[in-house]
Amino acid sequence: MTLQKDRLFLVLTALLGLTLVSWLASSSLGLGRQTLGVSVLVLAFVKVRLIIVYYMEASTVCRPIRVGLEGWVFGVAGATIALYLL
């Protein structure tokens, strides 16, 4: 496998692992409703960032576009979590 395919495989493994962590947290950890909701949202936005950077190849774009994409992900994540907590 090439380095690019190895990296994509590792990202896919991370995405599957985050999905399992989210599922396990919701079914067996017994967290409070808000804590569980925020943790699932954080895991979802980590997955969004991984998909944008690695599968949409945002890691190869010029710095201003990359900074804009990262800012967008963190901004939307922050706004979504803040609205969830209201």
Helices and strands as residue ranges (DSSP letters): H 3-28, H 33-50, I 51-55, G 58-60, H 63-85
